[in-house]
Amino acid sequence: MHSPEENPYAPPKATLQSEQSTGDQLAPYLENLVYPLKFTFRVLTLAPRMDVVDATGRSVLHVRQRLFKFKEHIEIFSDATRKTKLADIRADRIIDWSARYSFTDFANALIGSLGRKGWRSLWRANYEVFNPGDQSVDFNIREENPFAKFIDGLVGQIPLIGLLTLYLFHPRYLASRANGEGVLRMHKLPAFLQGKFSIERLADSTPRETMNLLLSFIMVTMLERRRG
């Protein structure tokens, strides 16, 4: 049982040294990003894959899900060659109901973590994002228009009808700080046989926070895609 003050989604405390090293190691891969970023989710593959590019076409992240894992494990690389591994995403349990997903860099330093609010996410997706060492929520990711996701999941892949709904209904997810300031917004783009999402920047964030939020959005797209 958790005490009333203890947040079950909060990550373990990290040392100041690990926080600083994580930010320094990730910074070169996140410099000079040109927004909006584009997520492309390939669905016609055995293992789910995703590519993240910026507005200039520069590769930012390449994502691959490890198969045959009881607990979810996702690997993050700098590009599709998979020569440079940047991070891992690991779930703390087999079933994703109210699961927590921890993000670590290639040196196994904590980047942050994401927790899904089970009951609160039945209709409107609701996630909590933590920076390393923080026991209180640093960011919230909330679905802004849950009805759009319902329609998209219901008829989004039906020829002709699905094309119309893709242009009328765009699921949107807003990442905001605890004080309500919006930092990043993700929305789904029209696409058949693959998932496409766009991320726009609303406010400044540190390299560590940016990577934390990008990994959180990657996990959100994978989880919400399963639910329609």
Secondary structure, 3 states (H helix, E strand, C coil): CCCCCCCCCCCCCCCHHHHHHHHHHHHHHHCCCCCCEEEEEECCCCCCEEEEECCCCCEEEEEEECCCCCCCEEEEECCCCCCCEEEEEEECCCCCCCCEEEEEECCCCEEEEEEECCHHHCCCCEEEEECCCCCCCCEEEEECCHHHHHHHHHHCCCCCHHHHHHHHCCCEEEEEECCCCEEEEEEEECCCCEEEEEEEECCCCCHHHHHHHHHHHHHHHHHHHHCC
